[in-house]
């Protein structure tokens, strides 16, 4: 959140509220997301035992790539993935690597 906003304290309070275990469980019940807080994940597994495996495997998850200027390279990769069944996985990954490396090199 930007430091220059007119109500920084209110914005911080909102983020704190939205990231409580209780609120994350409300989101889980409302639209099916797994809570990000470890403290809420135990409650999630109790409430939705059929999704326990997904919670157990969260340690293998990685966030999206967030590199300034990478939108075009990531969009090209997403498009290439649609051809995965008939395409060459090594070629798709190599092209994505080249495109993202070019973005990184521009920012270096």
C-alpha positions in Angstrom: 0.0 0.0 0.0 1.4 3.4 -0.8 2.8 5.5 2.0 1.5 8.7 0.5 -2.2 7.8 0.8 -4.4 9.9 2.9 -5.5 7.2 5.3 -2.5 5.0 5.8 -3.6 3.9 9.3 -7.0 2.9 8.0 -5.4 0.9 5.2 -3.1 -0.9 7.6 -6.1 -1.7 9.8 -8.0 -3.1 6.8 -5.1 -5.4 5.8 -4.8 -6.6 9.4 -8.6 -7.3 9.5 -8.6 -9.1 6.1 -5.7 -11.3 7.2 -7.1 -12.6 10.5 -7.8 -16.4 10.7 -11.5 -15.7 11.1 -11.7 -13.5 8.0 -9.6 -16.0 6.0 -12.0 -18.7 6.9 -14.9 -16.5 5.9 -13.2 -16.2 2.5 -12.7 -19.9 2.3 -16.4 -20.6 3.0 -17.4 -17.8 0.6 -15.3 -18.6 -2.4 -13.2 -21.7 -1.7 -9.7 -20.3 -1.2 -7.2 -22.0 1.1 -6.3 -19.6 3.9 -2.8 -18.2 3.7 -2.3 -18.2 7.5 -1.0 -21.4 9.0 -3.2 -20.8 12.0 -6.3 -20.8 9.8 -5.2 -23.8 7.7 -5.8 -26.2 10.6 -9.4 -25.0 10.9 -9.7 -25.2 7.1 -8.7 -28.9 7.2 -11.2 -29.6 10.0 -13.9 -27.9 8.0 -13.0 -29.3 4.6 -11.1 -32.6 5.2 -11.5 -33.5 1.5 -8.9 -30.8 0.7 -6.4 -31.7 3.4 -3.9 -33.0 0.7 -3.9 -29.6 -0.9 -3.0 -27.9 2.4 -0.3 -30.5 3.1 1.3 -29.8 -0.3 1.4 -26.0 0.1 5.1 -26.2 1.0 5.8 -27.1 -2.6 3.9 -24.0 -4.0 5.7 -21.0 -5.5 4.3 -17.5 -6.0 3.9 -16.1 -9.4 6.9 -14.4 -11.0 6.8 -10.7 -10.3 9.4 -9.0 -12.4 8.8 -5.4 -13.8 8.2 -5.6 -17.5 7.6 -9.4 -17.6 3.9 -9.2 -18.6 4.6 -9.8 -22.3 7.0 -12.7 -21.7 4.6 -14.4 -19.3 1.7 -13.9 -21.7 3.7 -15.6 -24.4 4.5 -18.4 -22.1 0.8 -18.8 -21.1 -0.1 -18.9 -24.8 2.6 -21.5 -25.5 1.3 -23.7 -22.6 -2.0 -24.0 -24.5 0.0 -25.9 -27.2 1.7 -28.2 -24.6 -0.2 -31.4 -25.7 1.1 -31.1 -29.3 4.1 -28.9 -28.7 7.7 -29.5 -27.5 7.9 -28.9 -23.7 11.6 -28.3 -23.8 11.2 -25.7 -26.5 8.4 -24.0 -24.7 10.5 -23.7 -21.5 13.6 -22.6 -23.4 11.7 -19.8 -25.1 10.2 -18.7 -21.8 13.6 -18.8 -20.2 15.1 -16.7 -23.0 12.2 -14.1 -22.9 12.3 -13.8 -19.1 16.1 -13.6 -19.0 16.0 -10.7 -21.5 13.6 -8.9 -19.2 15.9 -9.5 -16.3 18.9 -8.3 -18.3 17.1 -5.1 -19.2 16.6 -4.3 -15.6 20.1 -5.1 -14.5 
